[in-house]
Amino acid sequence: MEKKEPEKREKKKKLTKEQRIRKLVLTLAVIIGVFVTAITTAYRKTRQEERKKNMVRDQLEEYYSKGDYKALADYYYEQRPDVNDSKYAKYKSISGLYDEYAVVIGYLEDSYVKLTDEFDGNDDIRWDLEQAFRVILLCDISKEDGYPHDVEKGVTDIRKMMTDYLTEKLLLTSDEIEAIADQNLKAISREDTEKVNEVIDELAIEAMSRVSQ
């Protein structure tokens, strides 16, 4: 009996060692499983995010191609894409430019109604015209810079929308518009800008006279 005791203890030790190895293997398997699951989940999430980005970009490009800049701007701000992502630089630029245009058109429409309804003392048109020419200036600066982010079509379209409004509603001529646009682009100092604004003010008076007749 005494001889069997060491054998039992040795066997027990052997079993304990095997159990430890088995436990270690199982633990490693669980860790590896968790790691693989985490990697797979992260990969799927990244794929989903990339897929969503592509869908958003495709929709923005569709609006851009159609020239529907209002829908583009609305969708851009609705989706709120990462402004630092270069994929959206084109749409961010056009959305901002269209917003500037839309705000100015709203002001000009109010002034136009006042002019056609023969309201007295309407000087708003002077400030509105300055803002309209600011939109044209932004377009011209983009052109001078080579249309960054491939925005030539959008910038050209919005500039035309702005100049068309000035010719059709405020009865300015293309020559008058382009003359001021050229001076605006060449203005370097604050003094130069003030001189351009003085010319715009004079043109505003002329526009009031034409529209109210």
Long-range contacts (C-beta under 8 A, 24 or more apart in sequence): 53-81, 53-85, 53-87, 56-81, 57-87, 57-88, 57-91, 60-88, 60-91, 61-91, 64-90, 64-91, 64-94, 64-153, 64-154, 67-153, 67-157, 69-94, 69-95, 69-98, 69-154, 69-157, 69-158, 70-98, 70-102, 72-98, 73-98, 73-99, 73-102, 89-148, 89-149, 90-149, 90-150, 90-151, 90-154, 93-142, 93-148, 93-149, 93-151, 93-154, 94-151, 94-154, 94-155, 94-158, 97-135, 97-138, 97-139, 97-142, 97-154, 97-155, 97-158, 98-154, 98-158, 100-134, 100-135, 100-138, 101-135, 101-158, 101-161, 101-162, 103-131, 104-128, 104-131, 104-132, 104-134, 104-135, 104-162, 105-165, 107-131, 108-132, 108-165, 108-169, 108-170, 112-169, 112-170, 112-211, 115-208, 115-211, 115-212, 116-211, 116-212, 118-212, 122-208, 125-170, 125-204, 125-207, 125-208, 126-200, 126-201, 126-204, 126-205, 129-166, 129-170, 129-200, 129-201, 129-203, 129-204, 129-207, 130-197, 130-200, 132-162, 132-165, 132-166, 133-180, 133-181, 133-184, 133-196, 133-200, 135-159, 135-162, 136-162, 136-163, 136-177, 136-181, 136-184, 137-181, 137-184, 137-185, 140-181, 140-184, 140-185, 141-185, 144-185, 169-211, 170-207, 170-210, 170-211, 171-207, 171-210, 171-211, 172-203, 172-207, 176-203
